[in-house]
Amino acid sequence: MIDFQAVVMAAGRGSRLAELLSPDCPKYLLPVGNLPMIYYPLCALKRAGFRDVIVIVPNSNEYKIDETLAEKVGIRIDYVPIPASEDDLGTADSLRLVKDKLKKDVFVVSCDLVTDFDLGRLAGVHRTSNATLTALFAPMSQSLKESPVPGSRGKPKLEKDIVGFEPGTDRLILLNSEADFGDNVSVYRGVLRKHPVIDIRSDLIDAHAYVLSKWLLPWLSADKNIITVKGELVPRVTKLQFHEDPFKKKNVTQDDVPESNIFRFVPKPPELCTIESCYELCKEEANPIRCFGILAKDEFLIRANTIAGYVEANRKAHQLDATTFSQVAVGRFDNVMGDQVTLGEKANVRQSVVGARCRIGVKANVQGSVLVDDVCVDDGASVVGSVLCGTLEVGQGAQLQNCVVCHKRNIPPGARHANEVLGSLVEL
């Protein structure tokens, strides 16, 4: 992948996963299928042809980096901790932090993307379309929409996006959070004249996997008002592809256009065009800003950025390709079992992820759950649809239904809990 560089965003605090985190386990190291969450996007980039990747991590965890990760994946990792004085940077801020390292078009991928999708397809569309920005989407699974969320009652409240594609061209016409719209979705007439057919969807996951043209980075440095990639940069560039270049107006000089205006940074057509697309650009007198989107229809793709998504990713980890994810050892009944797991006589474990050194007692029942390392489920205890963080014990005969148990929070024998978060959240 010599024409691109890759950046994995791993500095987020994981506020929507706060119940699961600890100082020893920041978001990007949270286990999914008994592997660090960040393992999956790194593998996806490796399969796409990358040999080097920049990983932006929290400053508070710069000494907790898994040095074996690069060797496991087979990729060189340049860890960049965010400054201690700027511990809450947005993703666009994080890109500015590494701008001097980026000399090519850049893949920006979130650490919570769990997928076997071929990211090389993103590169192909971006290159052949002379795209400014290319984004990846996937249909939201029915189980993610309807499965109960551990620690709460009812179905998950999912954040939705409104996404508009032009059928047949992969052109991304519209992208915004559903919360930014009222009851109606408005599209300017000028946009409809150029793109009269738009497929508008609200059932897609934004994978947080983007390809950005390198000339966007100087613009991002000039416009400090953009804080996040997904929430601000991508929607704004999508809109700007339908704005008029102010320099094409009569009597407009450089002094008339703000320093942060994106059209100051757009490459001139000879630099921008390939033979295939230059004709289309000239024919339409097109705005040179062009956004595209790819829909991963059949591939495995989940974002583990919420409790619901995290549980879904763990439940389906066994579906990942065994040759690509050879470290995922699938047991009976669609279980993923870690090393040194002990099962007592007549223990029942189904559709669960069980971490290393866990002990499941005699006649204990574990179904549809995630047990992080060093969890003990005593004899006769039952854990159903729950997430149990590391180093804790569920006492004999206790029953947990649809719960989240925080780190080092033991459950007394005989206790019964349902739809609760048990334990204290750890300040990171």
N, C-alpha and C positions, 0 to 999 in steps of 0.2 A: 504494500500500500504506500508506494513512494510519493504519491501526489497529495497525501493527507497526513495530518497529525491527529492524535486522539487525546482527549481530556476526560477523565472520569471525575464527576463531582461527588466527593465523599465528605465534605466538610459540614454538611447539614446536621443540625442538632437532633433531628428526628422527633420533633414535638408530637407528631401523631402516633409515635411508637414509644412514648415516654415510659409507659408501664413496664416495658421490656428491657430498658437500657440501664447500664451501670457505668461507673468510671472505668471498669475493666472491659466493658463491652459497648463501645460506641455504635452508632447505627450501622456503619459500613462493615463492621465485624459481626453483626448479629447473625447467628447461624440460620441458614435456609437449607433444608435437607442435609443438615450436619456439615455444611460448608459455609465459610464466611460469605455474607451477602454479596460482597464486591467480587467474589470469585466469578460469578456468572457474567457480568458485563465484561470483565477482563477476558474470559474465555471467548465471548462473542467477538470481541475485537481481535483476538488472536486468530480465530477462524477466518475473519475477514482479511487477514494478511498483515496485521500490524505486528511489529516486533518491539516497538517502544510505546510507552503510554505515560502521560502525566497524570498523577492522581493528587487531587487537592484534598487535604485532610485537616481536621481541627488541630489547632495549636496545642490544646490540652492533651491530645493523644499522640503527639509526635514521637514519643518514646514508647508507644504501645503498638508500633507497626509490626505486622507479621512479616518478618524478613524471609520466611519460607514461601510466601505467596507467589513471588515472581518465579521461583523455581518450579512450583507446582503447576503454574499455568504455562510456563515457558515463554515469558515475555519480560522485557526490561521495564522496570517501574521507576519513574522519577517522582518521589514523594515531595509535595510542596505544602508545608503547613501554613495556614493562614496566620498573620501576625497576632500576637497576644492582645494587642491594643484594638484589634478589629475582629473580635471573636464571633460576630454575628453577621458576617458578610452574606449578601445575596449571591445567587449564582452568576449574575452578570458582573458583580464586583469581583468574584473569584476569577472570572476570565480576564479581567483587567490586570489581576495580580500576576498572571503568567503570560501576558501579551508579548513580552520580549522573547519568550521561548517559542512563539508561534510564527512560523514563516510560510505556512501553507494553509489551504483550506482545512478546516478543523472539524472533527467529530466531537460532539459534546454529548456525553452519556451519563445518566444518573447511576449511582451505585446500587439502586434498588431495582434495576431492570433484570428480570429473570427470564431468559428467552433462549431459544435455539434458532431464531431468525438469522438469516445471512445478511449481516450489515453491509456486505459488499454490494448488495442490491441498491442500498442508499447511495453509495459512492457512484454506481453506474448511472442512476437517474440524475444525480447532481451534475455529473460530468457531461453527459450527452445533452442535457437540457440547458446548459449554462445557467444553472440555478444559482440564485443568491442564497436560498435557504431550502433545505429539504428535510422533512419531518416524517417520523414513523408513527403509525397508528395501528390499533388492533381492535376487533370487536370485544366488547365487555362480556365475559362469560355469564351465563344464567346463574350458575352457582354463586358467583361473587355478588350478584344482585340480590339473591334470595336467602343465602345462608345466614344464620344468626351470627352476631359478632361476639366473641368472648368478652365478658365484662360488662355487657349491656343487654338490654331487652330489645327485641324486635330486629328488623332487617337493617343493614347498614345504610347510613345516609351518605350516598356517594356524591362526590363533586363531579359535575358533568361539564363537558365542553360542547359548544356548537361548532361543528366542523363542516365546511362547504368545499366539495371537490367539483371540478369539471369532468364529467364522465368521459373516459377514453383518452385523456391527456395527462392525468395525475396532477393537474394544476391545482394548487391549494388556493382557494378564493377567499375563504372566510375561516377565522379561528378566534374564538373568544370563550371565556368561561360563561356558562349558562347564567350565572349570577349577574353578568354585565348586561343581559338583555331583559326586557320586560316580557309581556305576553307575546310580543311579535318579534320576528327577526327581520331587520330592515337591510336592504341592499340597494346601493345607489344605482340610478338608472344608467349612468355611464358604465358601470361594471356589467350590468345586464346586457347592454348593447354589445359589449365585447365577448361576454360569456353568457349567452341566453339560457343555457341549461346548467343548473347547479344542483348537485345532490347534497342536501343538507342533512347531517346526521347528529344525533345526540346520544348515540349508543356506543361510542368509541372510547378507548383508552388512549390518551396521549402518552406514548412510550418514554418520553423525555430522552429521545435519541435524535439528535439533529446534526446536519452537516451545514456549516456556515462558511460562506466564501471569505477568504482572508481579508478582503477589503472592508468587511463589516467591523473588524477589530479596531482600526483607527477611528471609525465613526463611533464605536462604543466608548472609546477612550475620550472622545470629544463630548459625548452626551452623557453626563454623569447622572442624569435623572432616571436612567434605566437601571433598575436594581436586580431584577430577576430575568432569567432567560425565558422560561415557560410563560410566566404571567405577563411580561411586558415586552421583551425583545421580539419574540416570535409573533404575537398578535400585531405589534406595531409594524414590523417589516411586511407582514401580510397585507396590511392596509396601505402601506406606502407604495406597493407595486401598482396601485391605481391612482397615485398622485402625479401631477404634472411636474416635470423638471423645470424649476424656476429659471434656469439658465437658457431655456429655449424661448423664453418670452423676450419681446423687443425691449431694448434699452435697459436690460437688467445687467448690473455689474457684480463683481465679486463682493463689493462693499454692501450690496443690497441684500445679500443672503447670509443668514446667521452662520457662525462658525460650526455649529452642531448640525446643520442641515445635511441629511444623508446624501443629497445629490452632489455635494462637494467631494464625496469619496467614491462615487461610482466610476469604475474604469471606463475609458473611452471605448467605443464599439470595436475598433480593430483588436484591442486587447481582450475584449469580452467574448467575441464571437468565435464559434467553431464554424466550419464550412456548412454543417448541416443546419445550424440554427440561425446563422446570420441572415439568410434569406427571409425567415419568418420575422425576425426583429425589424428588418428594413421594410418589409411588406406592410406590417401593422403600424409602423412608426412607434414601436412599443416602448413602454417604460422598461429600462434595462433591469429593473428589480423584478425578479421572477421567483415565485415560491412554488414548491411542489411537495406532494405528500404521497407516501406509500402505505397501503393497507396490508398488514400481515393477516391474511384470511385464515390460513390453515396451520400456521406455526404456533408453537407454544410461546405465549407472551403474557407475563403477569408483572405488575409493579407491586413490590412489597413495601409500600410507603405508608400503609395504614395497618391497623390490627387486622381488618378484614382481608386486605391484600397479602399480609404476611402469612396468615393462616392458609389462605388459598394457595400461595406459592409452596408452602410446606406440604400441603395435602397432595399436590400434584407433582412434587419434585420427582417422583418415580417415573413420570412420563418422559422425562428428558432422555435424550439419546444416550444409550449406555456407553458407546465408544467415546463420545465427546466428554461426558461427565462420568468417567470411569471410577472416580472416588465415591460416587453415590452407590452404596451397596444396598440393594433392595432385598428385603426379607419376605416372609410370608404375609399374605393378606394386605399387600400394598403397603408394607411398613418400610421405613428407612431406619436402619439400626446402626448406631455408632459402635465404636470399639469397646470391648469389655463390658457389654451389657449382660446383666444377670436376670434370668427369668425363673421365677419360682414355679413349683408344680401347679399345673392347671391355670397358670396365668393366661389371660386373654388380652392380646394386643392386636388391634386392627386399625388400618388406615391412619397410622400415626407415625410421627418422627420422634425417635428416641435417641437422645444424645449419648455421648461417651460416658462410661462408668455409671450409668443409671441402673437401679435395681428395682425390679417389679416383683412384688412378693407373691406368696402362695394365694391362688384364687383372686388375685387382683385383676381389675378390669380397666383397660386403657383403650379408648376408642376415639378416633377423629381428633387427636390431640397432638400438641407439640411439647415435648419434654427436652429442655436444654440440658447440658452436661450436669452430671452429679445430682440428679434428682432421685429420691427414694420414694416409691409408692409401696407402703407397707401391706401386710397380708390383709386380704379382703377389702381393700380400699377400691374406690371407683373414680375414674377421671374420664369424663366424656366432654368432647367439644371444647377443651380448655387449653390454655398455654401456661406452662409452668417454667419459670425462669430458673437459672442454675442454683445449685447448692441449697436444696431445701428438702423437707421430708413431709409426705402426706401420711398422717398417722393411721393406725390400724382401723379399718372399717369406716374411714371418712369418705364422704361423697362430694365430688365437685362436678357441677354441671354448668358448662358454658361460662367458665371463670377465667380470669387472669390472676396468677399468683406471682407477685414481684420477687426479686432476688432475696434469698435468705429469709423467707417468710414461711415458717413451718405451720402446718395445719394439724391441730390436735386430733387425737384419736376420736372417732365417732362424730366429728363435726360434719355439718351439712351446709353447703353453700351453692347458690345458683345465681348466675347473671351478675357476678360481683367482681370487683377488682380488690384483691386481698393483699395487704402490705402497703408500705410507703414508697412513693416515687423517690428515686435517688436524684439529688441535685448534681447535674453534670457541669 
